[in-house]
Amino acid sequence: LPIGAFVFGVPFGFIAMAVQALIYAVIGLAIAGMSNVKLTYGELVRLAVVAMTPGMIIEPLVKIAFTGLFLPVGFLLTIGYFIFAIIANKSANTPAAMTPTV
């Protein structure tokens, strides 16, 4: 049973995370549009994958510590980090941020 769970769990888990990253990227298109940030869908997918990483690490620890409680810590952390990453790219695209300071 453990080997079968691993054989089926890893590929399906990878597919689930990939689909989740694609959905976050669509949400990111809306956020970037409202924030006047010029990011492509591919760039938003990459940002989404990076933003998902801390949530994937912290969420199991929260589930172990608070057994029986539903806390969307991973989702909230991912969305917060993702919005921060999009807005950080806004300042990098402005002309004032691209001019070197002496």
N, C-alpha and C positions, 0 to 999 in steps of 0.2 A: 504493500500500500504506500509507504513513503516514497519509493522510487517512482511509482505511477503518478503520485501527486506532484513530484518534482518535474517529471517529463511533460505533464500537461500544464502544470502551474506556471512554469517559467515562460514558455511561449505565449500563453494567454495573458499573463501579467505584463509582458513586454508590449503586446498588442494593445492592451487596455491603457497603458501609460502613453503609448504613441497616439492613440485616438484622443486621449485627454489633452495632450500637448497641442494637437490640431484644433481642438475646441477652444483651448485657451488662446491660441493665435487668432481665431475669429473674434473672440472677445477683445483681444488686443488691437485688432483693426478698428473697432469702434472707439476704444479708448484713445488710440493714436489719432484718429480722425477728430475727436473732440478736443484733443490737446494740441492740434496742429503740428504733429510730429510726423516726419516723412520716414516711415519704415515699411519695408516690403513684407509680404506674408512669410517668406522664408526667414527673414531676420526675426520676425515675431515668434516663429516656431522655435528658433534657437534660444531666444530669450525665455520662452515658456519652459523649455526643458531645463534650463539653468534655474529658473524660479521654482520649479517643482522639486528640485533636489533636497533643500532643507526640510520641506514638508514630508517627503518620503522617509527621511531619517527620524524626524521628531514625532510624527504621528504614531508609529508603533510604540514608542516609549510612553507617550501619553495614554495610549490604550492599556498598557501594562500597569501604569501607575493608578489610573482611574478606571478600574474594571467596572463595566456595567453602565458607564456614562457615555452619552454620545456628544463628543466635543469635536467640532469641525476645525481642529487646529491646523491640519495640513492644508485644507482648502483656503482658510483665511490667511495663513502664512504665504501660500503660493500666490494668491491674488494680490496681497500687499506688496510682496517682493516684485511681482510682475509689473504692477503699476509704477513702483519706484524705478524699475529698469526702463520703462517707456519714457517716463518724465526725465530721467537722467539723459536719455538720448535727445530730448528736446533741447537741453542746454548745449549739447554738442553740435547741433545743427544750426544754431543761431550765428549770425555773422560776428557778433561781439565775442562769442566763445572761441571762434576760430582765429581771431587776430591775436598774435603773440604779444604778451606784455613784457616790457623791458624793465 
